[in-house]
């Protein structure tokens, strides 16, 4: 089983739609969780951290479910500019490493 | 502006040649990292350094070497021992494990 797993997509959604991605992780001792956004041929950029209580930043909402070992990202009112690959990142649990998922590709269609 | 700078943006290497990728940050971050990304794949950790004059191997360190003589700088050398070096190389830094990474804009290395 991979340490961090994501559905690669692509998720093709119309503008204005709501879309959600999940990411599962295998290390129950993991402590920190993030979502990154990566545009084609660019570096990843931090989108948001994921807290146990859940957190929201504008149209983006991140949730953590420790019991089932997954994190989620919800994007409301999708924009064309949201088209990108979204990377799930998990760290901690006694290890230095940030473990990156392979990403979920989102295409928002006009 | 604080940030992390990688150079060059594009690099071409001949077979059997060593090349060095530069990574400089002015964020005063203690930890620095090198990742490799291949098409359609996730980021894989090559080396990391949590303090000056100390660094650790990541998951795919074979064929690579690094140094950390200054807090701001963490260059990566891709040696001739790396058999498949064509990839997108990303340098990152962080203030600790809790804060997330800041990435440089990457170097695309191609073997010709």
HADDOCK unambig.tbl for C-alpha pairs under 7 A between the chains (distance, minus, plus):
assign (segid A and resid 32 and name CA) (segid B and resid 98 and name CA) 6.29 0.50 0.50
assign (segid A and resid 42 and name CA) (segid B and resid 105 and name CA) 6.43 0.50 0.50
assign (segid A and resid 43 and name CA) (segid B and resid 103 and name CA) 6.36 0.50 0.50
assign (segid A and resid 43 and name CA) (segid B and resid 104 and name CA) 6.71 0.50 0.50
assign (segid A and resid 43 and name CA) (segid B and resid 105 and name CA) 5.19 0.50 0.50
assign (segid A and resid 43 and name CA) (segid B and resid 106 and name CA) 6.29 0.50 0.50
assign (segid A and resid 44 and name CA) (segid B and resid 103 and name CA) 6.68 0.50 0.50
assign (segid A and resid 100 and name CA) (segid B and resid 42 and name CA) 6.12 0.50 0.50
assign (segid A and resid 100 and name CA) (segid B and resid 43 and name CA) 6.03 0.50 0.50
assign (segid A and resid 101 and name CA) (segid B and resid 42 and name CA) 5.80 0.50 0.50
assign (segid A and resid 102 and name CA) (segid B and resid 41 and name CA) 5.37 0.50 0.50
assign (segid A and resid 102 and name CA) (segid B and resid 42 and name CA) 3.98 0.50 0.50
